[in-house]
Amino acid sequence: MSAWNFAAGPARLPDAVLALAERSLFARDASGACVSEQPFSGAACRALRAHASRQLAALIDLPADYRILFLAGGAMQQFSLLPLNLAAPGQRVGYVDTGYWAARAALEATLHRPVHTLPPPGDAPLAVPDDLAYCHLTTNETADGLAWPELPAPPPGVPLVADATADFLCRPLDISRFGLLYASAQKNIGVAGLTVVIVRQDLLARSPASLPALWSYARQAEADSCVNTPPVLALQLAALVFDWVAEQGGLPAMAAANRRKAALLYAAIERSHGFYRCPASPPWRSPVTVCWHLPEAGLEERFVAEAVAAGLHHLAGHPRRGGIRACLYNAMPEAGVAALAEFMADFQRRFG
């Protein structure tokens, strides 16, 4: 029986990447050291950063006036670094409240700058005040199963900033729409401990000189993400993943596969006639984090337990939201999603 990992993160790595990592990450070269044992200012580490940057830039069609930073830590660290780098003291920052992680980001920002909370758009366009230092959104809410169907357009002079952790590299994205975009690695990039920050060059000038060097986007850009020792091992894995995505056909191929996988689960939910209930409205349903509920909490517990016995792991919803959650990041094969859809139909036959 195959085992499938639907964890929200740290999430599954592509099989080919995992196999290559086993052979290559700790292989020592003629110097007697693997890359993780060598000085980060040395040739091997410089070559690694250069390769990862080139491959990622090609995948996302990076505009010439943007910089890629590879920073230690996770996306939550950026919740504080964003207002400190992009907003002057006392200047308001905007946060669109679409769910759990958007609210967490806004709450952290309140420690540093005044926060203006924006409701998610309904029939009318998102109304963004023109005095904000930036407008922040979360492209995919992993706890709620929501994804933006269409990006908003803030007023000129208000950069759009996004936490793209959950769906980064899952589909083509027009980087020029953003002033800054960030994504931690443990969902579609590699392993925890690394965050990618993509920032428009002109915004680096906003970083105050008084910021500690480790916190400053400008200082990190000047130092090629090496103000301190970078997370070399996590970056090696990220580079392998970037290569793998390119070999699969790039972001259009990732998007097509993710649409097929999500369609399998949403079809299973719709066919259940209410036994499985998806809280997200169809336009906002995420293609990579599918969330649903059963009629009773006891049934949800039984679903998760029986799923484990069937080789379907880590399907419990976020602790603050409950229910069931299946994360269909790039590395999840369609066969795993088909197995889950089949299990859902069987479970409903027995308990519906």
C-alpha positions as CSV (number, residue, x, y, z in Angstrom):
1,M,0.0,0.0,0.0
2,S,1.3,3.4,-1.0
3,A,1.6,6.1,1.7
4,W,0.7,9.7,0.8
5,N,1.7,12.8,2.9
6,F,-0.9,15.7,2.7
7,A,0.9,17.8,5.4
8,A,0.5,21.6,5.2
9,G,4.2,22.0,6.0
10,P,6.9,20.9,6.2
11,A,5.4,19.2,3.2
12,R,6.3,16.5,0.7
13,L,9.4,17.0,-1.5
14,P,9.4,15.7,-5.1
15,D,10.5,12.1,-5.3
16,A,13.2,12.9,-7.8
17,V,14.6,15.7,-5.6
18,L,14.6,13.5,-2.5
19,A,16.5,10.8,-4.4
20,L,19.0,13.3,-5.8
21,A,19.4,14.9,-2.4
22,E,20.3,11.6,-0.8
23,R,23.1,11.1,-3.3
24,S,24.5,14.7,-3.6
25,L,23.9,16.9,-0.5
26,F,26.6,15.4,1.6
27,A,29.0,14.3,-1.1
28,R,32.5,15.7,-0.5
29,D,34.5,17.2,-3.3
30,A,38.2,17.3,-4.0
31,S,38.7,19.7,-1.0
32,G,37.3,17.1,1.4
33,A,34.2,19.1,2.1
34,C,30.6,19.1,1.0
35,V,29.0,22.5,0.2
36,S,27.5,22.8,3.7
37,E,31.0,22.4,5.2
38,Q,32.6,25.2,3.1
39,P,32.9,28.9,3.8
40,F,29.8,30.7,2.6
41,S,32.0,33.3,1.0
42,G,33.8,30.6,-1.0
43,A,33.4,29.6,-4.6
44,A,31.1,26.6,-4.1
45,C,28.6,28.6,-2.0
46,R,28.7,31.6,-4.4
47,A,28.1,29.2,-7.3
48,L,25.1,27.7,-5.4
49,R,23.5,31.1,-4.8
50,A,24.1,32.2,-8.3
51,H,22.5,29.0,-9.8
52,A,19.5,29.2,-7.5
53,S,18.9,32.8,-8.3
54,R,19.2,32.3,-12.1
55,Q,16.9,29.3,-12.1
56,L,14.3,31.0,-9.9
57,A,14.5,34.2,-11.9
58,A,13.9,32.2,-15.1
59,L,10.9,30.3,-13.6
60,I,9.1,33.4,-12.4
61,D,10.2,35.7,-15.4
62,L,11.8,38.1,-12.9
63,P,11.7,41.7,-14.1
64,A,15.1,43.4,-14.3
65,D,14.4,45.9,-11.5
66,Y,13.7,43.2,-8.8
67,R,16.1,41.4,-6.4
68,I,15.9,37.9,-5.0
69,L,16.9,37.5,-1.4
70,F,17.5,34.1,0.3
71,L,17.0,34.7,4.0
72,A,17.2,32.5,7.1
73,G,14.0,31.9,9.0
74,G,10.4,31.6,8.1
75,A,7.6,33.8,6.7
76,M,6.5,34.8,10.2
77,Q,9.8,36.6,10.5
78,Q,8.8,38.8,7.6
79,F,5.6,39.8,9.4
80,S,7.8,42.1,11.5
81,L,10.5,42.9,8.9
82,L,8.0,44.2,6.4
83,P,6.7,47.2,8.4
84,L,10.2,47.9,9.8
85,N,11.7,48.0,6.3
86,L,8.9,49.6,4.2
87,A,7.0,52.0,6.4
88,A,8.3,55.1,8.3
89,P,7.5,55.4,12.0
90,G,3.8,56.4,12.4
91,Q,2.9,55.6,8.8
92,R,-0.1,53.4,8.2
93,V,0.2,50.0,6.6
94,G,-2.7,48.0,5.0
95,Y,-3.7,44.4,5.5
96,V,-6.5,42.5,3.7
97,D,-8.2,40.2,6.2
98,T,-8.9,37.0,4.3
99,G,-8.3,34.5,7.0
100,Y,-6.0,33.1,9.7
101,W,-2.6,33.9,8.3
102,A,-3.6,37.3,7.0
103,A,-4.8,38.1,10.5
104,R,-1.5,36.8,12.0
105,A,0.5,39.0,9.7
106,A,-1.6,42.1,10.6
107,L,-1.4,41.4,14.3
108,E,2.4,41.3,14.2
109,A,2.5,44.5,12.2
110,T,0.6,46.3,14.9
111,L,3.6,46.0,17.1
112,H,5.5,48.3,14.8
113,R,3.2,50.5,12.7
114,P,-0.5,51.6,12.7
115,V,-2.5,48.9,10.8
116,H,-5.4,49.7,8.5
117,T,-7.5,46.5,8.1
118,L,-9.3,46.0,4.8
119,P,-12.1,43.5,4.3
120,P,-11.8,41.1,1.5
121,P,-13.4,42.3,-1.7
122,G,-16.9,41.3,-2.6
123,D,-18.8,42.7,-5.6
124,A,-16.9,46.0,-5.4
125,P,-13.1,46.4,-6.0
126,L,-10.9,46.5,-2.9
127,A,-10.8,50.1,-1.6
128,V,-7.2,50.8,-0.7
129,P,-6.4,54.3,0.9
130,D,-3.6,56.1,-1.0
131,D,-1.7,57.0,2.2
132,L,-0.6,53.5,3.1
133,A,3.0,52.5,3.0
134,Y,1.9,49.2,1.4
135,C,-1.1,46.9,1.0
136,H,-0.5,43.3,2.2
137,L,-2.4,40.2,1.3
138,T,-2.0,36.5,1.7
139,T,-2.3,34.8,-1.7
140,N,-3.5,31.5,-0.3
141,E,-4.9,30.9,3.2
142,T,-3.8,27.4,4.1
143,A,-6.0,27.2,7.2
144,D,-9.1,28.3,5.4
145,G,-8.7,26.8,1.9
146,L,-9.0,30.2,0.2
147,A,-7.0,31.7,-2.7
148,W,-7.3,35.1,-4.4
149,P,-9.2,34.6,-7.7
150,E,-7.8,37.9,-9.0
151,L,-5.2,40.2,-7.5
152,P,-6.3,43.7,-6.5
153,A,-4.7,46.9,-7.9
154,P,-3.8,49.4,-5.1
155,P,-3.5,53.1,-5.9
156,P,-0.2,54.3,-7.5
157,G,2.4,54.7,-4.9
158,V,1.0,51.9,-2.6
159,P,3.0,48.8,-3.3
160,L,1.2,45.4,-3.2
161,V,3.0,43.1,-0.8
162,A,2.2,39.4,-0.5
163,D,2.8,36.4,1.6
164,A,2.8,33.8,-1.2
165,T,4.2,30.9,1.0
166,A,1.5,28.3,0.2
167,D,1.2,28.8,-3.6
168,F,4.5,30.1,-4.7
169,L,5.7,28.3,-7.8
170,C,2.3,26.7,-8.2
171,R,1.3,28.8,-11.1
172,P,2.6,31.7,-13.2
173,L,2.5,35.0,-11.4
174,D,3.1,38.5,-12.7
175,I,5.8,39.7,-10.4
176,S,5.6,43.3,-11.6
177,R,2.2,43.5,-9.8
178,F,4.0,43.4,-6.5
179,G,6.4,45.6,-4.7
180,L,7.5,42.7,-2.5
181,L,6.6,39.1,-2.3
182,Y,7.8,36.5,0.2
183,A,7.5,32.8,0.7
184,S,9.0,30.4,3.2
185,A,10.4,27.2,1.8
186,Q,8.6,24.3,3.4
187,K,5.7,24.0,1.1
188,N,6.8,24.3,-2.5
189,I,10.5,25.3,-2.3
190,G,12.2,22.8,0.0
191,V,12.7,22.5,3.7
192,A,12.0,24.8,6.6
193,G,14.6,27.4,7.5
194,L,14.7,29.4,4.3
195,T,12.5,32.3,3.0
196,V,12.6,33.8,-0.5
197,V,12.0,37.5,-0.6
198,I,11.5,39.1,-4.0
199,V,11.6,42.9,-3.8
200,R,11.5,45.8,-6.3
201,Q,14.8,47.6,-6.3
202,D,13.4,51.1,-5.4
203,L,11.8,49.8,-2.2
204,L,15.2,48.9,-0.8
205,A,15.8,52.6,-0.2
206,R,13.1,52.6,2.4
207,S,15.1,50.4,4.8
208,P,16.2,52.6,7.7
209,A,20.0,52.8,8.3
210,S,19.1,52.2,12.0
211,L,17.8,48.6,11.4
212,P,20.1,45.8,12.5
213,A,21.9,44.4,9.4
214,L,20.2,41.0,9.7
215,W,16.7,42.7,9.5
216,S,17.5,45.1,6.7
217,Y,16.4,44.1,3.2
218,A,18.8,46.8,1.8
219,R,21.8,45.4,3.7
220,Q,21.0,41.8,2.7
221,A,20.7,42.8,-0.9
222,E,24.1,44.6,-0.7
223,A,25.6,41.4,0.8
224,D,24.0,39.0,-1.7
225,S,21.9,37.6,1.2
226,C,25.0,36.9,3.2
227,V,25.0,39.4,6.1
228,N,25.5,36.3,8.1
229,T,25.9,32.6,7.3
230,P,22.9,31.7,5.1
231,P,21.0,28.4,5.4
232,V,23.2,26.6,2.9
233,L,21.6,23.2,3.2
234,A,18.1,24.6,2.7
235,L,19.3,26.6,-0.3
236,Q,20.8,23.5,-1.8
237,L,17.5,21.7,-1.6
238,A,15.7,24.8,-3.0
239,A,18.0,24.8,-6.0
240,L,17.2,21.1,-6.6
241,V,13.5,21.9,-6.5
242,F,13.9,24.9,-8.9
243,D,15.7,22.6,-11.3
244,W,12.9,20.0,-10.9
245,V,10.1,22.5,-11.6
246,A,12.0,23.6,-14.8
247,E,12.3,20.0,-15.9
248,Q,8.6,19.4,-15.5
249,G,7.7,22.3,-17.8
250,G,7.9,25.2,-15.4
251,L,5.0,27.1,-13.8
252,P,2.4,26.5,-16.5
253,A,2.9,22.7,-16.0
254,M,2.6,23.1,-12.2
255,A,-0.6,25.1,-12.6
256,A,-2.2,22.5,-14.9
257,A,-1.3,19.6,-12.6
258,N,-2.6,21.5,-9.6
259,R,-5.9,22.3,-11.3
260,R,-6.4,18.6,-12.1
261,K,-5.6,17.5,-8.6
262,A,-7.9,20.1,-7.0
263,A,-10.7,19.2,-9.4
264,L,-10.6,15.6,-8.2
265,L,-11.3,16.7,-4.6
266,Y,-13.8,19.4,-5.3
267,A,-15.7,17.0,-7.5
268,A,-15.7,14.4,-4.6
269,I,-17.1,17.1,-2.3
270,E,-19.8,18.2,-4.7
271,R,-20.9,14.6,-5.4
272,S,-21.3,14.0,-1.7
273,H,-24.5,16.3,-1.6
274,G,-23.5,17.9,1.6
275,F,-21.9,15.1,3.5
276,Y,-18.6,16.9,2.8
277,R,-19.0,20.7,3.1
278,C,-16.4,23.1,1.7
279,P,-16.6,26.5,3.5
280,A,-15.0,28.4,0.7
281,S,-17.2,29.9,-2.1
282,P,-16.3,28.4,-5.5
283,P,-14.4,31.5,-6.9
284,W,-12.2,31.6,-3.8
285,R,-11.5,27.9,-3.5
286,S,-7.8,27.2,-3.3
287,P,-6.2,24.9,-5.8
288,V,-3.5,23.7,-3.4
289,T,-5.1,23.6,0.1
290,V,-8.6,22.0,0.0
291,C,-10.5,22.2,3.2
292,W,-13.9,20.6,4.1
293,H,-16.0,19.5,7.1
294,L,-18.2,16.5,7.8
295,P,-21.5,16.5,9.6
296,E,-20.1,15.8,13.1
297,A,-16.7,16.2,14.8
298,G,-16.7,12.6,15.7
299,L,-17.0,11.6,12.0
300,E,-14.1,13.9,11.2
301,E,-11.9,12.2,13.8
302,R,-12.9,8.8,12.4
303,F,-12.2,10.0,8.9
304,V,-8.6,11.1,9.9
305,A,-8.0,7.8,11.7
306,E,-9.3,5.6,8.9
307,A,-7.4,7.7,6.4
308,V,-4.1,6.9,8.2
309,A,-4.9,3.2,8.1
310,A,-5.4,3.6,4.3
311,G,-2.0,5.3,3.9
312,L,-3.4,8.9,3.7
313,H,-1.5,10.9,6.3
314,H,-1.8,14.4,7.9
315,L,-5.3,15.3,6.8
316,A,-6.5,16.9,10.1
317,G,-7.4,20.6,9.5
318,H,-5.6,23.5,11.1
319,P,-6.1,23.4,14.9
320,R,-7.9,26.8,14.9
321,R,-10.2,25.8,12.1
322,G,-10.8,22.1,12.5
323,G,-12.3,19.9,9.8
324,I,-10.2,18.1,7.1
325,R,-7.4,19.6,5.0
326,A,-5.6,18.1,2.0
327,C,-2.5,20.1,0.8
328,L,-1.8,19.5,-2.9
329,Y,1.5,21.2,-3.3
330,N,3.6,20.7,-6.4
331,A,5.2,17.5,-5.2
332,M,2.0,15.7,-4.5
333,P,1.4,13.2,-7.4
334,E,-2.1,12.9,-8.9
335,A,-2.1,9.3,-7.8
336,G,-2.1,10.4,-4.2
337,V,-5.1,12.7,-4.8
338,A,-7.0,10.0,-6.7
339,A,-6.5,7.7,-3.7
340,L,-7.9,10.3,-1.4
341,A,-10.9,10.9,-3.6
342,E,-11.6,7.2,-3.7
343,F,-11.3,6.9,0.1
344,M,-13.7,9.8,0.5
345,A,-16.3,8.1,-1.7
346,D,-15.9,4.8,0.3
347,F,-16.2,6.6,3.6
348,Q,-19.4,8.4,2.6
349,R,-20.9,5.1,1.4
350,R,-20.3,3.6,4.9
351,F,-21.2,6.6,7.1
352,G,-23.2,9.0,4.9
